[in-house]
Amino acid sequence: MVFWHGCPEDAWEEIQAEGVLWGRRAVLNADGTVNNEYKQPSRCTYLAAKQEEARHYGTVLLRVEYEPGEGTDNYAEGCWQVRVYSPIPLAQVQRVED
């Protein structure tokens, strides 16, 4: 399946340096502040079903070939996005140039 991921340029540089598409996000408290008790950020990647949705998240647009895993990813047919809980190899990721 084809999904889309949008991110800022600096995030794309980090993705390339790490060699996989695997998001980082801080764990937040109920008031929106970062929970400093967690030493590592939560790891998951958000993929959008449509380019237009992914473009809201940064200037870099990535085309991602990915088959959601049953029971391992948060995917529902027709939903605008999927959360992926494992690294996606860069061989499955292509930057789309405008």
Residue pairs with C-beta under 8 A, 6 or more apart in sequence:
1 65
1 66
1 67
1 68
2 63
2 64
2 65
3 47
3 48
3 49
3 64
3 66
3 82
4 47
4 48
4 49
4 50
4 51
4 53
4 54
4 61
4 62
4 63
4 64
5 21
5 45
5 46
5 47
5 48
5 54
5 57
5 61
5 62
5 64
5 93
6 48
6 53
6 54
6 55
6 56
6 57
6 58
6 59
6 60
6 61
6 62
7 15
7 57
7 58
7 60
7 62
8 58
8 59
8 60
9 58
9 59
9 60
11 58
11 60
12 58
12 60
12 62
12 95
14 24
15 21
15 22
15 90
15 93
16 90
19 89
19 90
20 87
20 88
20 89
20 90
21 45
21 62
21 64
21 87
21 88
21 90
21 92
21 93
22 43
22 44
22 45
22 86
22 87
22 88
23 43
23 44
23 45
23 46
24 41
24 42
24 43
25 41
25 42
25 43
25 44
26 34
26 35
26 38
26 41
26 42
27 34
27 35
27 38
27 41
27 42
28 34
28 35
29 35
43 85
44 83
44 84
44 85
45 83
45 84
45 88
46 57
46 81
46 82
46 83
46 84
47 54
47 64
47 66
47 81
47 82
47 83
47 84
48 54
48 80
48 81
49 79
49 80
49 81
49 82
50 80
51 61
51 96
53 80
53 81
54 61
54 62
55 61
60 95
61 95
61 96
61 98
62 93
62 94
62 95
62 96
63 93
63 94
63 95
63 96
64 88
64 92
64 93
64 94
65 92
65 93
66 82
66 84
66 88
66 92
68 75
68 82
68 84
69 86
72 85
72 86
73 82
73 83
73 84
73 85
74 82
74 83
74 85
75 82
